[in-house]
């Protein structure tokens, strides 16, 4: 693995841990509001990526995916925190599967994929232990 990728993973892990520390200071309701809002915000990034695309197909895919993550975040708040956990895992997988050099829908910064997948999975793993 390249050193730059490793450093991006550590940044994602560090920010994930910082989010966990913040989450641990909140009530259960406020903590769920935080993580649901984070998933909505993370998903909303794809609206911006859609605007960067020059291909209509890629724009449509990015908008649909963004909307799915926003809906999953809302369902996590309204129905069950497990929606947020699943959404965070899926978002990390989405980044790896669709935003890598061999299958690139839109151009995104190189640091984004390892950083974001690590951040998402760090929070999701923490949430599993809370809601088991």
N, C-alpha and C positions, 0 to 999 in steps of 0.2 A: 504494500500500500504506500502511496506517495505521502511524503511528510506533510504536504499542504492538506491533504484529505484527513490525515490523522489530527492535525490541529483544528480543522473544522468540526470533527467529531467531538473533540474535547471542549470546544466552545459550546456546542449543542448540549453536551452533558453538563457543563457548568451552569448554563442558563436554565437547564431543566432542574438542576438541584436548587438553584435560586428560586425557581417557581414553586418547587416542593416546599421549601422553607416558608415562603409566603403563604402557600396553601395551608400549611400546618398551623398557622396562627389564626386561621379563620374558623368560623363555625361551619358545621357541615353544609348548611344551606349556602352560605357565602362562598365556600370552597367550590361547591358544584357550580355556582354562578360564574366563578372565575374560570374554571376549566371549560365550561360550555362556551363562554364568551371567547376564550382562546381558540377553540376549535372553529367558531364562526369567523374570527379574524384570520386565522390560518387559511381557512377555505376561501375567504374573500380575496386573498392575495392572487388567486387564479383569475379573478376578473381583470386585474392589472396585466397578468401574463397574456390573457386573451387579446387585450388591446395591443400588445407588442407583436402579435403574430401577423404575418402577411397572407396567411392562408385561411380561407373561410372555414374549412373543415376543422382546423386546429382551434380556431376561435370558438366554434360551436362546442367542441369537446371540452375545452377549458371552462367555458361558461357553465356547461352541464355539471362538470365535476365540482366546480366552485359551489354551485347551488346545492348539490348533494351534501357536501360537507357543512354548509350552512344549515340545511335541514336536519342533519344528524346532530349538530350542536344544539339546536333548539329542542329536538326530541330528547336529548340527554338531560336537558333542564326540566322539561315538562313530564317526561315519562319515566326514564330510568338513566342513572349515570352510566350504565353499561353501553348506552349509545355513544357516549363521549369516548369511553375506553376503546370501543371497536373503531370509532371514527379516527382516533389518533393512530391506531395501528394501521388502518387502511391508508391514511394520509402518508405515512412513511413508506408504505409499499408503493403507493401511487408515484411518489417522487422518484423512487428507484426504478420502477418499471417504465415510466413515461418521460422522465427528464434526464436521460443519460445520453451520451454521445451516439449510441447505436440506434436510439429510438426517440429522437427529440421532436416534440410537438412544437415547442416554442423555445427561443433562446432565453435562458435564465442564467444568472451568475453561477459560476463553477462551484462556489462554496455552498450554495443553497441546499443541494441534495443531501450531502453527508451531515451538514449542520441540522437541517430540519428533521430528517428521519431520526437522528439521535435524540433531538429534543422531544419529538412526538412520542417515541417509544419509552423514553425515560419517564415522562409524565404518565403514560398509560400503565406502565408497570407499577408505578407508585399507587395509582388509582385502583388497580386490581387488589392490592393489599388492603386498601381502605374499605372497599365494597364487597369483599368476600364474606 
